[in-house]
Amino acid sequence: MKIKKLFKKQLVFLIATTFSGILVSNHSKATILENNYKEVIDHVWQIVYRDFLDSSGKFEKSNWINLRKEFLAKNYSDKNEAYDAIRDMLSNLDDPYTRFLDPKEFSQMRIDTSGELTGVGIQIVKDKESDTLIIISPIEGTPAYEAGIKARDEILSIDNVSTKGMNIEDAVKLIRGTRGTKVKLEILRNGNSFYKSLSRERIEIKSVTSKINETKDGLLIGYVRIKQFNANASREMKDTLKDLEIKKVSGYVLDLRNNPGGLLESSIDISRQFIDKGIIVSTLSKDGLRETSRGNGQALTKKPLIILVNEGSASASEIVSGAIRDNNRGKLVGKKTFGKGLVQSMRTLVDGSGLTVTVAKYLTPNGTDINKFGITPDIEVKMNSNPILQREIGTKRDRQYRAGENELLEIIKKTKLLSQFEPNSANVLAVFKNNDNNFVYSLN
């Protein structure tokens, strides 16, 4: 399979038909069912063997071949036994992002990427080294966010059931449930544990929100927040930018804090709305094949740009951040990002279950591999020591936003002064830093 086809969209579906028969005996029916269970196991094995990108350096094909013999030699009485075997087989990969989903879980995941979410509003990952469940980020406006759940919180228990040794699928089953009911999470943060009781809700996520902030000098700043890179995000962002351009904003603050990521194609499309030319991201497959996405000459704005990031900015958020930084299109303000530089493809299996498999790693335009390392912002700023209200995010009460806006105003000022400079005149632009390390501009 050519890498161009593989990465055209992050969601790649392999459709296959299941074996069916007519008027078979009970013995034959049992044999067919057993074969179907093994067919699912083998389907997963084949996908991993062909496409899996090993980011840990521990994957040995010879061991994977031996595992196939081992798992297909066993008998499985029902689908649950087969599904448990698949999860056991995948645990040998040392990759928390390659995971199996039963038909119900797989259907829910496809709904989630379409812009709806059922649960409490968190995305989790399994840390192989510590064998713990880590929260990537809470999604803004969800029960988890409102309860103060933070990126990198560890989940110790769910409704008093210990998560030690628990896989992601079992954790998700315990966290999700009937709308309106509650789930109790035991959280570990900075060495201290505590409990949070969260309501389960069905949430339709509007990916992009925006507003205009006016500075004391009367400049209009377009504040845009992307909560998740789902299937609607690119269209919503395009509509938002067109509206803000009509309203004559002087620059933008793009807020990607606590954005856990989403679809690769969505992050590329949104980057192109700011970057006219240049590399946006490169994806590198297991075979060393490199697919590079670039600006398409159709950027919607060239106005100054600041991006706010923090520990909960992951995956697709890091793609956009890396593209903006490496193309010198804007500056990053906030805290170091999460560090998820791997691309997953979502595959449909023969019985309607699914597999998310790591198929590539992505590199920023400068060739930086940020997996597990994250992106350090140009200007590091801590969030407020005391929590702020949701309505105060993206306002002067928001320390990181305030720092971002101040930096944006300096860039706008510099841009205006440069536009006034005439090379053939006596006006010479002087740029220097004062004692406060702030840029000062003058025309001499």
Buried (B, 14 or more C-beta within 10 A) or exposed (E): EEBEEBBEBBBBEBEEEEEEEEEEEEEEEEEBBBEBBBBBBBBBBEBBEEBBBBBEEEBEEEEBEEBBEEBBEEEBEEBEEBBEBBBEBBBBBBBBBBBBBBBEBBBBBBEBBEBEBBBBBBBBBBEEEEEBBBBBBBBBBBBBBBBEBBBBBBBBBBEEEEBEEBBBBBBBBBBBBEEEEEBEBBBBBEEEEEEBEBBBBEBEBBBBBBEEBEBEEEBBBBBBBBBBBBBBBBEBBBEBBEEBBEEEBBBBBBBBBBBBBBBBBBBBBBBBBBBBEBBBBBBBBBEEBEBEBBBEEEBBBEBBBBBBBBBBBBBBBBBBBBBBBBBEBBBBBBBBBBBBBBBBBBBBBBBEBBBBBBBBBBBBBEEBBBBEEBBEBBBEBEBEEEEBEEEEBBBEEBBBBBBBBBBBBBBBBBBEBEEEEEEEEEEEEEEEEEEEEEEEBEEE
